[in-house]
Amino acid sequence: MKMLEYINWDPIHKFSLWKGFSIHIYSLMFIISFLLGWCIMKSIYKNENIHQKYLDPLLIYTFFGTLIGARLGQVLFYDFSYFSDHWIEALLPIRENNHHSLLGLIKGYEFIGYRGLSSHGATIGIILSSFFYSKKILKKSFIWICDRLCIAAAISASFIRIGNFFNSEIVGKPCNTKLPWAVKFVQMDTEYGEIVPRHPAQIYESISYLFIFLLLWYLYNRKKVDNGFLSGIFFTFLWSARFILEFLKEPQGKEVFNFLYLNTGQWLSIPCIIFGLFLLKLRIKEYFFS
């Protein structure tokens, strides 16, 4: 019996809803990630007797913090040379295409969703939005909300990487065809080079983030955690996984930082890892020996 040499990945990546308008699976994963995050935070608020009225503002703050931060991060860190001449595409989920019309009305553009989103930019956006939410709405310490929101962020990141997999973007480097899970991304953007079997880097990341979510959820339920311990776990583990897996990924666009054998994603991950280690150093003794 002949063994499978690699997986031909040629999926449906969007659903047509109306003439000229469709929803991408990536966008669907984005929505699911927020709904899951909302359910997790609802459980946490109920567990800690926080009134449910604070949930909807949290969703709004986090959604806009994530979207704005992620998009600006993509524009500034990865594709500034392109978006500097296409600012409307930086702001709106559309792309120039002379063969399409937006909603059947505006010629020269097509709706593609926000496909270019930076996780580092999203992190900055969530940190800022969480700070304002904690001060203006919840009236609790900033680190309190971070220790809980990072649980939801981990599972959200896992689903978003699945969306990247359906988009055939953020692909891995070519690998040995004998690797059972090697993937040939048939719809891969030509900027990544030849269509050959590659590491499914998106799935590697998704699985890593799922395990980090399970660890955070276990630690949260084992003992009420405050003062940055869970945030330290999140920043250290998640960005370390990202740093390591970047070695298996193709470059993303016109990266701003790419030197000393490290790419933009790795350079941006280093401060996050250092911050996480700093939090852990402060809190790990208190957590295990209190």
Backbone torsions as a table, in degrees:
resi	resn	phi	psi	omega
1	MET	NA	125.1	-178.4
2	LYS	-74.5	129.7	-179.6
3	MET	-81.0	149.8	177.7
4	LEU	-67.8	124.9	-177.7
5	GLU	-83.7	-36.9	177.7
6	TYR	-162.4	168.3	-178.5
7	ILE	-101.0	125.6	172.5
8	ASN	-83.4	110.9	-175.2
9	TRP	-104.3	103.0	-178.6
10	ASP	-136.2	67.3	-170.3
11	PRO	-85.9	163.3	164.6
12	ILE	-70.3	128.4	-177.3
13	HIS	-115.4	5.2	175.1
14	LYS	-158.0	157.8	178.2
15	PHE	-116.0	127.1	178.2
16	SER	-76.7	126.0	-179.5
17	LEU	-108.2	-33.0	-176.8
18	TRP	-158.8	160.5	-178.1
19	LYS	-54.4	119.6	178.7
20	GLY	80.6	0.1	-178.5
21	PHE	-133.8	134.5	179.3
22	SER	-147.6	162.5	176.9
23	ILE	-112.0	127.1	180.0
24	HIS	-80.8	148.7	178.3
25	ILE	-61.4	-33.7	175.8
26	TYR	-58.6	-45.5	178.8
27	SER	-63.2	-37.7	178.3
28	LEU	-63.7	-42.8	177.1
29	MET	-63.0	-36.3	178.0
30	PHE	-62.5	-44.6	179.5
31	ILE	-66.1	-45.2	179.3
32	ILE	-59.8	-40.1	-179.2
33	SER	-61.6	-38.5	178.7
34	PHE	-72.4	-37.3	177.8
35	LEU	-65.3	-41.3	176.5
36	LEU	-64.1	-43.2	177.7
37	GLY	-60.2	-40.6	178.9
38	TRP	-63.5	-42.4	178.8
39	CYS	-63.9	-40.0	178.9
40	ILE	-65.0	-45.5	179.6
41	MET	-67.7	-31.5	175.8
42	LYS	-63.4	-42.6	177.6
43	SER	-63.6	-41.6	179.8
44	ILE	-65.5	-44.6	-179.9
45	TYR	-63.7	-40.1	177.9
46	LYS	-64.4	-41.8	-179.6
47	ASN	-63.3	-32.1	-176.2
48	GLU	-107.4	16.0	175.3
49	ASN	58.3	39.7	173.2
50	ILE	-95.2	129.3	-175.5
51	HIS	-58.7	138.9	-176.7
52	GLN	-66.0	-15.2	-179.8
53	LYS	-65.2	-17.5	-179.2
54	TYR	-85.1	-6.2	-176.8
55	LEU	-72.8	-47.1	-177.7
56	ASP	-62.0	-43.7	175.2
57	PRO	-60.8	-35.5	178.0
58	LEU	-62.1	-43.5	179.1
59	LEU	-61.4	-43.9	-178.4
60	ILE	-65.4	-48.9	179.9
61	TYR	-59.8	-45.6	-176.7
62	THR	-68.8	-39.6	-179.6
63	PHE	-61.1	-51.5	-177.4
64	PHE	-71.7	-34.5	175.3
65	GLY	-62.0	-42.8	179.5
66	THR	-66.0	-50.0	-174.6
67	LEU	-65.4	-47.7	-178.5
68	ILE	-66.9	-45.6	-179.9
69	GLY	-63.9	-43.4	-178.5
70	ALA	-65.2	-40.4	-178.8
71	ARG	-70.6	-44.1	178.4
72	LEU	-63.8	-37.3	177.6
73	GLY	-62.4	-41.5	178.4
74	GLN	-63.7	-43.4	-178.8
75	VAL	-64.8	-45.3	-173.9
76	LEU	-80.7	-38.4	-172.8
77	PHE	-92.1	-25.8	-170.2
78	TYR	-123.1	-37.0	-172.9
79	ASP	-135.7	39.8	-177.0
80	PHE	-64.0	-37.4	-178.9
81	SER	-60.8	-34.9	178.4
82	TYR	-78.3	-51.0	-173.9
83	PHE	-71.1	-18.7	176.8
84	SER	-63.5	-23.4	176.1
85	ASP	-105.1	0.7	-178.6
86	HIS	-139.0	58.9	-173.7
87	TRP	-65.1	-29.8	178.8
88	ILE	-64.9	-32.2	177.6
89	GLU	-74.6	-25.2	176.3
90	ALA	-70.1	-32.1	-176.2
91	LEU	-91.9	-34.2	-174.7
92	LEU	-116.4	153.0	-178.3
93	PRO	-80.4	55.0	-177.3
94	ILE	-132.1	168.2	178.7
95	ARG	-146.6	144.6	177.7
96	GLU	-65.0	133.3	176.3
97	ASN	-160.9	109.4	-175.4
98	ASN	-65.4	-14.8	-177.4
99	HIS	-97.6	4.9	-179.2
100	HIS	-128.5	165.6	172.7
101	SER	-135.5	139.3	-176.7
102	LEU	-76.3	118.1	-178.3
103	LEU	57.4	23.2	180.0
104	GLY	73.1	9.4	-173.9
105	LEU	-120.8	-44.0	-175.2
106	ILE	-104.0	110.0	-176.4
107	LYS	-76.3	149.4	175.5
108	GLY	93.7	-0.3	179.2
109	TYR	-137.6	152.1	173.6
110	GLU	-131.9	149.3	177.5
111	PHE	-81.1	124.1	180.0
112	ILE	-123.8	-4.6	-175.4
113	GLY	77.9	172.1	178.3
114	TYR	-84.5	82.3	-177.4
115	ARG	-79.0	-31.8	-179.3
116	GLY	-93.6	97.5	180.0
117	LEU	-132.4	132.1	-178.3
118	SER	-96.0	126.4	178.8
119	SER	-68.0	-31.6	177.2
120	HIS	-69.2	-40.9	175.7
121	GLY	-63.5	-39.2	177.3
122	ALA	-61.6	-39.9	179.5
123	THR	-61.5	-45.5	178.2
124	ILE	-61.9	-43.3	179.5
125	GLY	-62.8	-41.4	179.7
126	ILE	-67.6	-40.0	178.3
127	ILE	-59.9	-46.2	-179.3
128	LEU	-66.9	-44.9	-179.1
129	SER	-66.7	-35.5	178.1
130	SER	-67.4	-36.2	178.3
131	PHE	-62.3	-48.0	-179.9
132	PHE	-67.1	-37.1	178.0
133	TYR	-63.6	-44.0	-177.9
134	SER	-65.5	-34.5	-177.4
135	LYS	-84.2	-41.0	-172.5
136	LYS	-91.5	-31.0	-172.6
137	ILE	-110.2	-59.9	-171.1
138	LEU	-79.6	-28.7	-178.4
139	LYS	60.2	39.1	172.8
140	LYS	-124.6	170.5	-177.8
141	SER	-65.6	149.9	-179.8
142	PHE	-60.2	-42.2	-177.5
143	ILE	-68.4	-26.7	177.6
144	TRP	-61.2	-48.9	-178.4
145	ILE	-70.6	-33.9	178.9
146	CYS	-62.9	-41.2	-178.4
147	ASP	-63.8	-21.8	-178.7
148	ARG	-102.6	-38.8	-178.9
149	LEU	-68.0	-26.9	-179.9
150	CYS	-65.2	-26.2	177.2
151	ILE	-64.0	-48.0	178.7
152	ALA	-66.8	-35.2	-178.7
153	ALA	-64.3	-35.7	-178.1
154	ALA	-65.1	-46.1	-179.6
155	ILE	-71.3	-32.1	176.8
156	SER	-63.0	-43.6	179.4
157	ALA	-61.0	-35.4	179.3
158	SER	-62.3	-45.0	-179.1
159	PHE	-70.4	-35.1	179.9
160	ILE	-65.6	-35.8	176.9
161	ARG	-67.0	-31.0	174.1
162	ILE	-63.7	-38.8	175.6
163	GLY	-60.9	-41.4	175.9
164	ASN	-60.7	-36.7	179.6
165	PHE	-63.6	-41.4	178.1
166	PHE	-68.3	-30.1	178.9
167	ASN	-80.9	-5.2	-175.9
168	SER	54.3	42.6	178.5
169	GLU	-124.0	164.8	-173.6
170	ILE	54.1	48.8	-175.5
171	VAL	-78.7	160.2	178.3
172	GLY	-82.8	171.5	177.6
173	LYS	-75.5	160.3	177.1
174	PRO	-56.7	145.4	-179.0
175	CYS	-137.7	175.0	179.2
176	ASN	-62.9	131.0	-178.5
177	THR	-65.8	-15.5	178.9
178	LYS	-79.7	-8.3	175.4
179	LEU	-67.4	119.1	-171.9
180	PRO	-56.3	-31.0	-176.1
181	TRP	-104.7	16.6	175.3
182	ALA	-60.6	142.4	-174.7
183	VAL	-124.6	133.4	173.7
184	LYS	-101.2	107.3	-176.2
185	PHE	-82.5	94.4	-174.9
186	VAL	-62.1	-34.1	-177.5
187	GLN	-95.4	15.8	-175.9
188	MET	-60.3	139.9	176.4
189	ASP	-63.6	140.8	-176.6
190	THR	-65.0	-16.6	-179.8
191	GLU	-64.9	-19.6	179.1
192	TYR	-84.7	-5.5	178.1
193	GLY	98.9	-151.0	-174.0
194	GLU	-68.2	145.1	177.2
195	ILE	-82.7	98.4	-179.2
196	VAL	-134.2	164.6	176.5
197	PRO	-57.0	132.7	-175.5
198	ARG	-134.2	165.3	171.6
199	HIS	-67.6	131.8	173.7
200	PRO	-78.3	73.1	-172.8
201	ALA	-59.8	-32.2	179.4
202	GLN	-62.6	-39.9	180.0
203	ILE	-71.1	-38.0	175.3
204	TYR	-55.9	-47.2	-179.2
205	GLU	-66.5	-43.0	-178.7
206	SER	-59.2	-44.4	179.2
207	ILE	-65.8	-41.0	178.5
208	SER	-59.6	-45.7	-178.7
209	TYR	-67.7	-32.9	177.2
210	LEU	-63.2	-44.6	178.6
211	PHE	-64.8	-36.6	177.6
212	ILE	-65.8	-40.6	175.8
213	PHE	-59.2	-46.6	-179.3
214	LEU	-62.2	-38.3	177.7
215	LEU	-64.7	-46.5	-179.9
216	LEU	-62.9	-42.2	-179.7
217	TRP	-65.0	-40.2	177.6
218	TYR	-63.9	-46.7	-178.9
219	LEU	-64.9	-38.5	178.8
220	TYR	-62.9	-44.1	-177.9
221	ASN	-76.6	-22.1	179.1
222	ARG	-70.2	-38.9	-177.7
223	LYS	-160.4	138.0	177.9
224	LYS	-60.8	126.3	-172.5
225	VAL	-118.0	130.4	176.9
226	ASP	-133.4	-177.8	170.0
227	ASN	64.0	26.0	168.0
228	GLY	97.3	1.1	-177.2
229	PHE	-65.6	-50.2	179.6
230	LEU	-64.8	-37.4	176.8
231	SER	-62.3	-38.6	177.6
232	GLY	-63.3	-43.6	176.3
233	ILE	-60.1	-46.5	-177.7
234	PHE	-59.8	-53.7	-176.3
235	PHE	-65.6	-39.9	-177.5
236	THR	-69.8	-51.0	-174.2
237	PHE	-74.2	-47.7	-174.9
238	LEU	-65.1	-45.6	-177.1
239	TRP	-77.6	-23.3	172.1
240	SER	-67.4	-42.0	176.4
241	ALA	-61.2	-42.9	178.5
242	ARG	-62.2	-44.6	-179.6
243	PHE	-58.4	-47.1	-177.5
244	ILE	-66.8	-44.8	-176.2
245	LEU	-70.6	-19.8	177.2
246	GLU	-60.7	-25.7	178.5
247	PHE	-65.4	-19.7	-178.4
248	LEU	-100.8	2.6	-173.8
249	LYS	-108.9	150.6	173.5
250	GLU	-73.5	153.9	176.6
251	PRO	-59.7	148.5	-177.7
252	GLN	-108.2	103.0	177.0
253	GLY	65.3	-154.0	178.6
254	LYS	-91.0	83.3	-173.1
255	GLU	-65.3	139.9	-178.5
256	VAL	-72.2	-45.4	-179.0
257	PHE	-111.1	119.9	178.7
258	ASN	-156.8	83.3	-179.8
259	PHE	-155.4	166.0	-176.2
260	LEU	55.8	36.6	177.5
261	TYR	66.6	12.2	178.1
262	LEU	-117.3	143.4	179.6
263	ASN	-97.9	-177.2	-176.4
264	THR	-60.0	-44.7	-179.4
265	GLY	-58.8	-37.0	-179.5
266	GLN	-73.5	-43.1	178.0
267	TRP	-62.9	-37.9	179.2
268	LEU	-74.5	-22.3	179.5
269	SER	-78.8	-28.2	-176.0
270	ILE	-58.0	-48.0	177.9
271	PRO	-61.0	-34.5	178.8
272	CYS	-65.5	-41.7	179.1
273	ILE	-65.4	-44.0	179.4
274	ILE	-61.2	-42.4	178.5
275	PHE	-62.6	-41.6	178.7
276	GLY	-63.7	-42.7	178.6
277	LEU	-64.5	-36.5	177.2
278	PHE	-62.1	-45.2	178.4
279	LEU	-63.6	-42.0	-179.5
280	LEU	-64.4	-40.2	179.3
281	LYS	-60.4	-36.1	-179.0
282	LEU	-74.6	-31.7	-167.6
283	ARG	-114.5	-15.6	-172.0
284	ILE	-65.7	-38.1	179.0
285	LYS	-66.1	-41.0	179.2
286	GLU	-64.3	-37.2	-177.3
287	TYR	-68.4	-46.9	-173.3
288	PHE	-86.5	-20.3	-174.7
289	PHE	-119.3	8.8	177.6
290	SER	-79.3	NA	NA
